[in-house]
Amino acid sequence: MKKLILIALMFVGGITATMAQKPAQIKFDKTTHNFGTFSEKSPKVTCTFTYTNVGEQPLVVNQAIASCGCTVPEYTKTAVQPGEKGEIKVTYNGAGKFPGHFKKSITVRTNGSVEMTRLYIEGDMTEGEN
């Protein structure tokens, strides 16, 4: 009987210790980037969003999806260890788009405590002189 109680206490203690660790948690340096003004003669612009895993478990970015086909995100595919950094590189291609202001979103899904984060890019593409 004493062995059964001891085993039960060890089991409860093990579960408590496991649950005490903070899960992975993503923290971005910034969530919005403004490209400013650029010409449709050079319609491709790129920025990088840097994030840190501030949790205690490895962080995995499962997917990064843009709101339209003119925006392409590329992200770190390997697990980011606690305290380390990862990147999401976003390229906007305004070729074939009307000049003017744009605002696009990128939805980032992770295994972290906050499973979904939205990043935003915006800017003004001006008409190219012929």
Accessible surface in RSA format (square Angstrom, percent):
REM  Atomic radii and reference values for relative SASA: ProtOr
REM  Chains: A
REM  Algorithm: Lee & Richards
REM  Probe-radius: 1.40
REM  Slices: 20
REM RES _ NUM      All-atoms   Total-Side   Main-Chain    Non-polar    All polar
REM                ABS   REL    ABS   REL    ABS   REL    ABS   REL    ABS   REL
RES MET A   1   171.02  88.6 125.37  83.0  45.65 108.7 110.79  94.2  60.23  79.8
RES LYS A   2   180.49  88.1 173.48 106.4   7.01  16.7 118.06 106.3  62.43  66.5
RES LYS A   3   163.89  80.0 162.21  99.5   1.68   4.0 106.71  96.0  57.19  60.9
RES LEU A   4   117.08  65.2 114.27  81.7   2.81   7.1 115.61  81.2   1.47   4.0
RES ILE A   5    91.73  52.2  89.80  66.9   1.93   4.7  91.73  66.1   0.00   0.0
RES LEU A   6   104.36  58.1 102.81  73.6   1.54   3.9 103.88  73.0   0.48   1.3
RES ILE A   7   110.76  63.0 109.66  81.7   1.11   2.7 110.06  79.3   0.70   1.9
RES ALA A   8    51.01  46.9  45.02  69.5   5.99  13.6  50.76  71.5   0.25   0.7
RES LEU A   9   117.27  65.3 109.89  78.6   7.38  18.6 110.15  77.4   7.13  19.2
RES MET A  10   131.13  67.9 114.90  76.0  16.23  38.6 107.06  91.0  24.07  31.9
RES PHE A  11   134.58  67.3 125.08  77.5   9.50  24.7 133.19  80.8   1.39   4.0
RES VAL A  12    89.31  58.8  88.49  80.1   0.82   2.0  89.16  77.5   0.15   0.4
RES GLY A  13    38.22  47.1   0.00   N/A  38.22  47.1  32.26  88.5   5.96  13.4
RES GLY A  14    38.84  47.9   0.00   N/A  38.84  47.9  35.47  97.3   3.37   7.6
RES ILE A  15    76.52  43.5  74.26  55.3   2.26   5.4  75.86  54.6   0.65   1.8
RES THR A  16    84.38  60.0  80.14  81.2   4.24  10.1  68.18  91.6  16.20  24.5
RES ALA A  17    65.49  60.2  50.51  78.0  14.97  34.1  57.77  81.4   7.71  20.4
RES THR A  18    99.25  70.6  86.73  87.9  12.52  29.8  66.96  89.9  32.29  48.8
RES MET A  19   148.52  76.9 120.04  79.4  28.48  67.8 109.19  92.8  39.33  52.1
RES ALA A  20    79.66  73.2  44.66  68.9  35.00  79.6  56.65  79.8  23.00  60.9
RES GLN A  21    95.13  53.2  83.42  61.0  11.71  27.9  17.26  36.7  77.87  59.1
RES LYS A  22   100.65  49.1  98.51  60.4   2.13   5.1  58.98  53.1  41.66  44.4
RES PRO A  23    70.27  51.2  67.72  61.7   2.55   9.3  69.57  57.4   0.69   4.3
RES ALA A  24     1.96   1.8   0.72   1.1   1.24   2.8   0.72   1.0   1.24   3.3
RES GLN A  25    64.01  35.8  64.01  46.8   0.00   0.0   0.88   1.9  63.12  47.9
RES ILE A  26    15.50   8.8   2.13   1.6  13.37  32.2   2.13   1.5  13.37  36.3
RES LYS A  27   129.03  62.9 124.60  76.4   4.44  10.6  73.74  66.4  55.30  58.9
RES PHE A  28    23.46  11.7   4.16   2.6  19.31  50.2   4.27   2.6  19.20  54.9
RES ASP A  29    97.78  68.5  60.51  60.2  37.28  88.1  30.93  72.8  66.85  66.7
RES LYS A  30    83.94  41.0  75.31  46.2   8.63  20.5  59.66  53.7  24.28  25.9
RES THR A  31    60.05  42.7  56.12  56.9   3.92   9.4  28.06  37.7  31.99  48.4
RES THR A  32    63.08  44.9  51.39  52.1  11.69  27.9  34.61  46.5  28.47  43.0
RES HIS A  33    42.36  23.2  40.09  27.9   2.27   5.8  32.62  33.6   9.74  11.3
RES ASN A  34    90.33  62.3  67.36  65.1  22.97  55.3  25.23  60.7  65.10  62.9
RES PHE A  35    34.37  17.2   8.19   5.1  26.19  68.1  11.86   7.2  22.52  64.4
RES GLY A  36    31.67  39.1   0.00   N/A  31.67  39.1  31.67  86.9   0.00   0.0
RES THR A  37    96.20  68.4  65.00  65.9  31.19  74.3  39.54  53.1  56.66  85.7
RES PHE A  38    25.70  12.9  17.51  10.8   8.19  21.3  25.70  15.6   0.00   0.0
RES SER A  39    39.49  33.4  33.91  45.3   5.58  12.8  31.58  67.2   7.91  11.1
RES GLU A  40    61.16  35.1  49.26  37.3  11.90  28.3  13.83  26.8  47.33  38.6
RES LYS A  41   140.59  68.6 106.85  65.6  33.74  80.3  73.80  66.4  66.79  71.1
RES SER A  42    75.74  64.0  69.00  92.1   6.74  15.5  39.14  83.4  36.59  51.3
RES PRO A  43    26.27  19.1  26.27  23.9   0.00   0.0  26.27  21.7   0.00   0.0
RES LYS A  44   135.12  65.9 115.03  70.6  20.10  47.9  58.52  52.7  76.61  81.6
RES VAL A  45    26.43  17.4  21.77  19.7   4.66  11.2  26.43  23.0   0.00   0.0
RES THR A  46    66.72  47.5  37.72  38.2  29.00  69.1  24.17  32.5  42.55  64.3
RES CYS A  47    10.26   7.8   2.40   2.7   7.86  18.5  10.26  26.0   0.00   0.0
RES THR A  48    55.12  39.2  39.06  39.6  16.06  38.3  19.51  26.2  35.62  53.8
RES PHE A  49     0.01   0.0   0.00   0.0   0.01   0.0   0.01   0.0   0.00   0.0
RES THR A  50    33.18  23.6  31.60  32.0   1.58   3.8  13.90  18.7  19.27  29.1
RES TYR A  51     0.45   0.2   0.45   0.3   0.00   0.0   0.00   0.0   0.45   0.6
RES THR A  52    23.79  16.9  23.79  24.1   0.00   0.0  19.93  26.8   3.86   5.8
RES ASN A  53     0.01   0.0   0.00   0.0   0.01   0.0   0.00   0.0   0.01   0.0
RES VAL A  54    58.04  38.2  41.01  37.1  17.03  41.0  47.57  41.3  10.48  28.4
RES GLY A  55     6.41   7.9   0.00   N/A   6.41   7.9   0.00   0.0   6.41  14.4
RES GLU A  56    87.25  50.1  72.30  54.7  14.94  35.6  28.05  54.3  59.20  48.3
RES GLN A  57    63.56  35.5  63.52  46.4   0.04   0.1  23.18  49.3  40.38  30.6
RES PRO A  58    54.54  39.7  52.88  48.2   1.66   6.0  52.88  43.7   1.66  10.3
RES LEU A  59     0.30   0.2   0.00   0.0   0.30   0.8   0.00   0.0   0.30   0.8
RES VAL A  60    49.19  32.4  49.19  44.5   0.00   0.0  49.19  42.7   0.00   0.0
RES VAL A  61     6.58   4.3   0.63   0.6   5.95  14.3   0.63   0.5   5.95  16.1
RES ASN A  62    86.74  59.8  61.80  59.7  24.94  60.1  25.26  60.8  61.48  59.4
RES GLN A  63    65.76  36.8  65.76  48.1   0.00   0.0  13.31  28.3  52.45  39.8
RES ALA A  64    12.66  11.6   0.00   0.0  12.66  28.8   0.00   0.0  12.66  33.5
RES ILE A  65    92.27  52.5  87.69  65.3   4.58  11.0  90.45  65.1   1.81   4.9
RES ALA A  66    19.90  18.3   3.34   5.2  16.56  37.7   3.57   5.0  16.34  43.3
RES SER A  67    71.14  60.1  28.88  38.5  42.26  97.4  38.37  81.7  32.77  45.9
RES CYS A  68    40.55  30.7  26.35  29.4  14.20  33.4  37.73  95.6   2.82   3.0
RES GLY A  69    77.22  95.2   0.00   N/A  77.22  95.2  44.18 121.2  33.05  74.0
RES CYS A  70    11.99   9.1   1.93   2.2  10.06  23.6   8.93  22.6   3.06   3.3
RES THR A  71     4.52   3.2   0.00   0.0   4.52  10.8   0.00   0.0   4.52   6.8
RES VAL A  72    80.44  52.9  79.54  72.0   0.90   2.2  80.16  69.6   0.28   0.8
RES PRO A  73    24.91  18.2  11.85  10.8  13.06  47.5  11.85   9.8  13.06  81.2
RES GLU A  74    93.84  53.9  90.17  68.2   3.67   8.7  33.58  64.9  60.27  49.2
RES TYR A  75    41.76  19.5  26.94  15.3  14.82  38.6  13.26  10.0  28.50  35.1
RES THR A  76    42.85  30.5  32.55  33.0  10.30  24.5  31.07  41.7  11.78  17.8
RES LYS A  77   141.58  69.1 117.91  72.3  23.67  56.3  96.34  86.7  45.24  48.2
RES THR A  78    99.28  70.6  92.42  93.7   6.86  16.3  81.52 109.5  17.76  26.8
RES ALA A  79    44.55  41.0  23.97  37.0  20.58  46.8  23.97  33.8  20.58  54.5
RES VAL A  80     6.08   4.0   4.51   4.1   1.56   3.8   6.08   5.3   0.00   0.0
RES GLN A  81    78.75  44.0  78.75  57.6   0.00   0.0  35.42  75.4  43.33  32.9
RES PRO A  82    56.99  41.5  37.66  34.3  19.32  70.2  38.72  32.0  18.27 113.5
RES GLY A  83    59.31  73.1   0.00   N/A  59.31  73.1  32.63  89.5  26.68  59.8
RES GLU A  84    95.89  55.1  91.57  69.3   4.31  10.3  34.02  65.8  61.87  50.5
RES LYS A  85   129.76  63.3 103.30  63.4  26.46  63.0  82.98  74.7  46.78  49.8
RES GLY A  86     4.71   5.8   0.00   N/A   4.71   5.8   4.71  12.9   0.00   0.0
RES GLU A  87    94.63  54.3  92.92  70.3   1.71   4.1  20.90  40.4  73.73  60.2
RES ILE A  88     0.00   0.0   0.00   0.0   0.00   0.0   0.00   0.0   0.00   0.0
RES LYS A  89    92.17  45.0  91.38  56.1   0.79   1.9  39.65  35.7  52.52  55.9
RES VAL A  90     0.00   0.0   0.00   0.0   0.00   0.0   0.00   0.0   0.00   0.0
RES THR A  91    24.63  17.5  23.99  24.3   0.64   1.5  18.08  24.3   6.55   9.9
RES TYR A  92     6.60   3.1   6.60   3.8   0.00   0.0   0.00   0.0   6.60   8.1
RES ASN A  93    50.39  34.7  48.08  46.5   2.31   5.6  13.12  31.6  37.26  36.0
RES GLY A  94     0.98   1.2   0.00   N/A   0.98   1.2   0.00   0.0   0.98   2.2
RES ALA A  95    61.87  56.9  40.02  61.8  21.85  49.7  45.79  64.5  16.08  42.6
RES GLY A  96    90.57 111.7   0.00   N/A  90.57 111.7  44.45 122.0  46.12 103.3
RES LYS A  97    93.90  45.8  84.46  51.8   9.44  22.5  36.29  32.7  57.61  61.4
RES PHE A  98   193.18  96.6 175.38 108.6  17.80  46.3 176.96 107.3  16.23  46.4
RES PRO A  99    50.05  36.5  29.36  26.8  20.70  75.2  29.48  24.3  20.58 127.9
RES GLY A 100    33.70  41.6   0.00   N/A  33.70  41.6  31.39  86.1   2.31   5.2
RES HIS A 101   111.94  61.2  77.42  53.8  34.51  88.3  64.12  66.1  47.81  55.6
RES PHE A 102    18.63   9.3  12.40   7.7   6.23  16.2  18.63  11.3   0.00   0.0
RES LYS A 103   121.45  59.3  94.98  58.3  26.47  63.0  44.88  40.4  76.57  81.6
RES LYS A 104    48.91  23.9  46.45  28.5   2.46   5.9   6.79   6.1  42.13  44.9
RES SER A 105    22.56  19.1  21.18  28.3   1.38   3.2   7.34  15.6  15.22  21.3
RES ILE A 106     0.00   0.0   0.00   0.0   0.00   0.0   0.00   0.0   0.00   0.0
RES THR A 107    18.19  12.9  17.84  18.1   0.35   0.8   7.42  10.0  10.77  16.3
RES VAL A 108     0.22   0.1   0.08   0.1   0.14   0.3   0.08   0.1   0.14   0.4
RES ARG A 109   103.58  43.5 103.58  52.8   0.00   0.0  26.10  35.7  77.48  47.0
RES THR A 110     6.89   4.9   1.08   1.1   5.81  13.9   1.08   1.4   5.81   8.8
RES ASN A 111    74.94  51.7  48.11  46.5  26.83  64.6  31.32  75.4  43.63  42.2
RES GLY A 112     4.92   6.1   0.00   N/A   4.92   6.1   0.44   1.2   4.48  10.0
RES SER A 113    65.53  55.4  29.16  38.9  36.37  83.8  33.64  71.6  31.89  44.7
RES VAL A 114    77.24  50.8  73.13  66.2   4.11   9.9  76.92  66.8   0.32   0.9
RES GLU A 115   119.34  68.5 114.21  86.4   5.13  12.2  28.28  54.7  91.06  74.3
RES MET A 116    77.34  40.0  61.61  40.8  15.72  37.4  54.62  46.4  22.72  30.1
RES THR A 117    27.53  19.6  22.70  23.0   4.83  11.5  23.61  31.7   3.92   5.9
RES ARG A 118   108.21  45.4  97.68  49.8  10.54  25.1  17.96  24.5  90.25  54.7
RES LEU A 119     0.00   0.0   0.00   0.0   0.00   0.0   0.00   0.0   0.00   0.0
RES TYR A 120    76.03  35.5  76.03  43.3   0.00   0.0  46.57  35.0  29.46  36.3
RES ILE A 121     0.00   0.0   0.00   0.0   0.00   0.0   0.00   0.0   0.00   0.0
RES GLU A 122    32.41  18.6  32.41  24.5   0.00   0.0   0.25   0.5  32.15  26.3
RES GLY A 123     0.28   0.3   0.00   N/A   0.28   0.3   0.28   0.8   0.00   0.0
RES ASP A 124    54.39  38.1  54.39  54.1   0.00   0.0  13.55  31.9  40.84  40.7
RES MET A 125     4.05   2.1   1.82   1.2   2.22   5.3   1.82   1.6   2.22   2.9
RES THR A 126    59.71  42.5  55.81  56.6   3.90   9.3  49.40  66.4  10.31  15.6
RES GLU A 127   126.03  72.4 112.96  85.5  13.07  31.1  26.68  51.6  99.35  81.1
RES GLY A 128    15.18  18.7   0.00   N/A  15.18  18.7   4.16  11.4  11.02  24.7
RES GLU A 129   139.11  79.9 132.41 100.2   6.70  16.0  60.16 116.4  78.95  64.5
RES ASN A 130   196.34 135.4 120.04 116.0  76.30 183.7  65.41 157.4 130.93 126.5
END  Absolute sums over single chains surface
CHAIN  1 A     8226.3       6607.2       1619.0       4891.5       3334.8
END  Absolute sums over all chains
TOTAL          8226.3       6607.2       1619.0       4891.5       3334.8
